Amino acid sequence: MEIKLDKKMKKFQTFDGANLDFYEVRPDNFKSSIMVVSEIWGLTEFIKSFSDRLAQDGYRVMAPDLYSRPSDKGIFTEENIMDAMRPLWALPPEKRRDPEAINSVKSNLSDTGKKIFEFVSEKRMEMEERMLRDLEYLYESELKNSHKKGIVGFCMGGGLAFQISTQLPFDASVIFYGASPRNIEDMKNIRGALFCIYAGEDSGINATLGEVASAVARYKINFEMKMYPGTYHAFFNHTGMSYNKEASDDAWERMSMFFRRNLE
C-alpha cells in the first residue's frame, strides 16, 4: 500500500554562498533521513523516482542537484553531458588516457561540450572536491539533527558517498558501483554500517576491492558487500542500457533490509 508523500524542490546554501537545489520527498511521521547522490548525469528522473520509492519505506529523502549553481544551469544537463562524453567513451580503452587522443576529441566539441569535458574529465578531482563540500553543507543544514542518517550513491555519486562516509557520521551508507576512497586509510573514520554493491563486469571500479576488504578487516568496519556476476556498471538504472532487472530487484531488497537494520 502506497503512502502519501510530500514532494518538493528546495534550496540550501553551500560553502561559497551559492543556493543549490535539492529534491526532497517525505512521508508523514518520518524519523530518519537519507541523502541520495546522483550519477554523473545529475538530478534525473531516475534519481527522483528512486528517491520516491525510498521514501515509501518511511524515510525523508534528499537528492541534491550538484549542477544547480547559476554558472552550471543549462550547461550541465543530462543530454549535454552525454553529448560531451560520448566521443571519449567511443575511444578504445587504451586511448582514453592518451593526451593526444583526448585533445583530438576535445577540439571537436562545442563550447558547452568543452566546458563539460574539462569539468568531468580533466578537472575531475576539483569537481569532486567541490561536490563533497556541497554534500557536507547539505548534511549540516538538513540531516544533522535527524534521528538517524543514511546515504546512497550511484556511479560518480557512489564514489562521493563512499568518500563522505569517511568524513561525516552516517549511520548507514550504500555504495552502488562507486570508486573507493582515494586514500583507503580514510576508511578508518567510517562510524556507521557500510554496504557496497558491485557489477561483476566493472574492472575499473572493482580494481581496489582487495584494498577495501583489507581496510574492513584492519579497522573492523560493519561491512556488507554484494557482487552481481555478469552485470555491468550502472545495472541498477532502469533508464540505462546496462539495466539488469533481476540484479536490480535483488539489490533493492538487500538495500532495504540494510537500511531497516541500521536506520530504524
C-alpha positions in Angstrom: 0.0 0.0 0.0 1.5 3.3 -1.1 1.7 6.1 1.5 1.2 9.8 0.8 4.4 11.7 0.1 5.2 15.4 0.2 7.5 16.2 -2.8 9.1 19.5 -3.5 12.2 21.2 -4.8 14.1 23.2 -2.1 17.3 25.1 -1.7 20.3 25.0 0.6 23.2 27.4 0.9 26.6 25.9 0.4 30.2 26.9 1.2 30.6 29.6 -1.4 27.3 31.3 -0.8 25.5 29.7 -3.7 22.0 28.4 -3.2 21.8 24.9 -4.6 18.6 22.9 -5.4 17.7 19.6 -3.8 14.7 17.3 -4.3 13.0 16.4 -1.0 10.4 13.7 -0.6 9.0 12.9 2.8 6.2 10.8 4.3 4.4 11.8 7.5 6.0 10.9 10.8 9.4 10.0 9.4 12.3 9.6 11.9 15.4 9.0 9.8 16.8 10.8 6.7 18.7 9.6 3.6 20.8 11.6 1.2 20.8 10.3 -2.5 23.8 11.2 -4.6 23.4 11.0 -8.3 25.3 9.6 -11.2 27.3 11.9 -13.4 24.1 12.8 -15.2 22.8 14.9 -12.2 19.3 15.1 -10.7 17.5 12.9 -13.3 14.1 11.3 -13.4 15.7 8.1 -12.4 17.1 9.7 -9.2 13.8 11.3 -8.4 11.8 8.0 -8.9 14.4 6.2 -6.8 14.0 8.8 -4.0 10.2 8.5 -4.1 10.5 4.7 -3.8 12.9 5.0 -0.9 10.5 7.5 0.9 7.8 4.9 0.6 9.8 2.9 3.2 9.3 5.7 5.7 12.4 7.9 5.2 12.8 11.6 4.5 14.9 11.6 1.3 17.0 14.4 -0.1 18.7 14.4 -3.5 20.9 17.4 -4.3 21.3 18.9 -7.8 25.1 19.4 -7.7 24.9 21.2 -11.1 22.5 23.9 -9.9 24.9 26.8 -9.5 23.9 29.7 -11.8 27.1 29.1 -13.8 26.2 25.4 -14.3 22.5 25.6 -15.1 21.6 25.0 -18.7 25.1 23.6 -19.4 25.4 20.5 -17.2 22.2 18.8 -18.4 21.9 15.0 -18.9 21.8 15.5 -22.6 24.8 17.9 -22.8 26.9 15.7 -20.6 26.1 12.6 -22.7 27.0 14.5 -25.9 30.3 15.7 -24.5 31.4 12.4 -23.1 30.2 10.1 -25.9 33.2 10.7 -28.1 35.6 9.9 -25.3 33.8 6.7 -24.4 33.9 5.8 -28.1 37.7 5.6 -27.9 39.4 2.3 -27.3 40.0 1.8 -23.6 43.8 2.1 -24.1 43.4 5.5 -25.7 41.2 7.2 -23.0 44.2 8.4 -21.1 46.2 9.3 -24.2 46.7 13.1 -24.2 46.8 13.3 -28.0 43.6 11.3 -28.3 41.9 13.3 -25.6 42.9 16.7 -27.2 41.6 15.5 -30.5 38.2 14.6 -29.0 38.0 17.9 -27.1 38.9 20.0 -30.2 35.8 18.8 -32.0 33.4 19.7 -29.2 31.2 22.8 -28.9 32.0 25.4 -26.3 29.4 23.9 -24.0 30.9 20.4 -24.6 34.4 21.7 -23.9 33.4 23.1 -20.6 31.7 19.8 -19.6 34.6 17.8 -20.8 37.1 19.8 -18.8 35.0 19.6 -15.7 34.2 15.9 -15.7 37.4 14.6 -17.2 40.5 16.9 -16.9 39.3 18.7 -13.7 37.5 15.7 -12.2 39.3 15.9 -8.8 38.5 19.6 -8.5 34.9 18.9 -9.3 34.6 16.1 -6.8 36.1 18.2 -4.0 33.6 20.9 -4.7 30.7 18.4 -4.6 31.9 16.9 -1.4 31.8 20.3 0.2 28.3 20.8 -1.1 27.2 17.5 0.4 28.7 18.4 3.7 26.7 21.6 3.7 23.5 19.8 2.9 24.2 17.4 5.7 24.8 20.2 8.2 21.7 22.1 7.2 19.2 19.3 6.6 20.3 15.9 8.0 22.4 16.6 11.1 19.5 16.6 13.5 17.7 13.6 12.1 17.2 10.6 14.3 19.5 8.5 12.1 21.2 9.4 8.9 21.9 7.4 5.7 23.4 8.0 2.3 23.2 6.1 -1.0 25.1 7.0 -4.2 25.4 5.7 -7.7 28.5 5.6 -10.0 30.1 9.0 -9.5 27.7 9.6 -6.7 28.7 6.2 -5.2 32.3 7.4 -5.0 31.2 10.6 -3.4 29.0 8.8 -0.9 31.9 6.4 -0.1 34.3 9.3 0.5 32.0 11.5 2.5 31.2 8.5 4.7 34.8 8.7 5.9 34.2 12.4 6.8 30.7 12.5 8.3 29.0 10.3 10.8 26.4 8.5 8.7 24.7 5.6 10.4 24.3 3.6 7.1 26.0 4.1 3.7 25.1 2.2 0.5 27.5 2.4 -2.4 26.4 1.4 -5.9 29.5 0.7 -8.0 31.3 3.7 -6.7 35.0 4.4 -6.6 36.8 3.6 -3.3 38.2 6.5 -1.3 41.3 7.9 -2.9 43.1 7.2 0.4 42.0 3.8 1.5 43.2 4.6 5.0 40.4 7.1 5.3 38.1 4.2 5.9 39.3 4.1 9.5 37.0 7.0 10.1 33.8 5.3 9.0 31.5 5.1 12.0 28.3 3.5 10.6 27.5 0.4 8.6 28.7 0.1 5.0 27.1 -1.8 2.2 28.9 -1.9 -1.2 27.2 -3.2 -4.3 29.2 -4.0 -7.4 28.7 -5.2 -11.0 30.8 -8.2 -12.0 31.9 -6.7 -15.3 33.2 -3.4 -14.0 37.0 -3.8 -13.8 37.9 -0.2 -13.2 35.7 0.2 -10.1 36.5 -3.3 -8.9 40.3 -3.0 -9.1 40.6 -1.7 -5.5 38.2 -4.2 -3.8 41.1 -6.1 -2.3 42.3 -2.9 -0.6 38.8 -2.2 0.6 38.5 -5.7 2.1 41.9 -5.3 3.9 40.8 -2.0 5.4 37.5 -3.5 6.5 39.4 -6.2 8.4 42.0 -3.8 9.7 39.5 -1.3 11.1 36.7 -3.7 12.0 34.1 -1.9 9.9 30.4 -3.1 9.9 30.5 -4.1 6.3 28.5 -6.0 3.7 29.2 -6.5 0.0 27.3 -7.9 -2.9 28.8 -8.7 -6.3 26.5 -9.4 -9.3 28.4 -11.6 -11.8 27.6 -10.9 -15.4 26.3 -7.4 -14.8 27.7 -4.1 -16.0 28.3 -0.7 -14.4 25.0 1.2 -13.8 23.0 -2.1 -13.9 20.5 -0.6 -11.3 19.4 2.3 -13.5 16.2 1.2 -15.3 16.6 4.0 -17.9 20.1 3.0 -19.0 21.5 0.5 -21.5 23.1 -1.7 -18.7 19.9 -2.2 -16.7 19.6 -5.7 -15.3 16.2 -6.3 -13.7 17.0 -9.4 -11.8 20.1 -7.9 -10.2 18.3 -4.5 -9.6 15.4 -6.2 -7.8 17.7 -8.2 -5.6 19.9 -5.1 -4.8 16.8 -3.2 -3.9 15.6 -5.8 -1.4 19.1 -6.1 0.2 19.4 -2.3 0.4 16.0 -2.0 2.0 16.8 -4.6 4.7 20.2 -2.9 5.3 18.6 0.5 5.9 15.9 -1.1 8.1 18.5 -2.7 10.3 20.6 0.4 10.6 18.3 3.4 10.4 15.2 2.3 12.5 
